[in-house]
Structures are given as C-alpha cells and as structure tokens.
Amino acid sequence: MFIGQLTTGRTGPLQSPNRKSVGNVELAKAGASFREVLSNQELKFSHHAEMRLQQRGIKLNSDQLGRIESAIDQAAAKGAKDSLVLFKGIAMIVNVPNRTVVTAMDGASMNEHVFTQIDSAVVVN
C-alpha cells in the first residue's frame, strides 16, 4: 500500500452477495442494467404458450397485452406466484415472478378443464 491510499482489504462491490432484489428500484441499485430491469417488466411467452396460441388461433394486440400485464402487476402485488389469468374467453397460466405465460387456451379448450398448481386467479375486463 502506498502512503495516502486507503484500502478496505476487500475487492469487488461492497454489496452483500446474499442481497435479494425486491422491485425495480432495488434491481437498479443492485447494479442491474437497464435491459435487465426492462426484461423483468416485459410479458414473455414460453415456447409452449406460443405454440398453443398459434394452434388455437389466439391473437393479442398491444392494448390487450397491456391489460394482461396490468393484471399480472396486480397479482404480483398480492404475492401471487402462479396465476390463472382469464381474459375475453382466453385462459392463461402465468408464472408471475418471471412474467411468463406458461400456457394458454381458448374457451372451447377450457370446457371441463381443471386448473391445478395455481395460487390465484385474475379476471381481466
């Protein structure tokens, strides 16, 4: 060590490695890039969900996607993990923390269908 220099004897970030990020502000403070913060806000579709939407002829425009994203925000605020989102005759199972639609089905596919492994349901008008 040179005279006039101070050191903590530690290298790297001064954040705790066990720190959990809660919300976008925490992510930004934890050194996450803008792209990482943005990707945590986008609604994503799993490959399986994309195939189901295509097979069933389900198309969603940007306004509809925005309303679904808002419903997911509401579910997240209540602590939901896996939610059934019902929107205009479409049922979607969404992994809320990852903001990912896992599967989707239309009204005809929902008849007499039992939804399991969900902890919440959101009905979107």
Buried (B, 14 or more C-beta within 10 A) or exposed (E): EEEEEEEEEEEEEEEEEEEEBEEBEEBBEBEBEEEBBEEBEEBEBBEEBEEBBEEBEBEBEEEBBEBBBEBBEBBBEEEBBBBBBBBEEBBBBBBBEEBBBBBBBBEEBEEEEEEEEBEBEBEBE
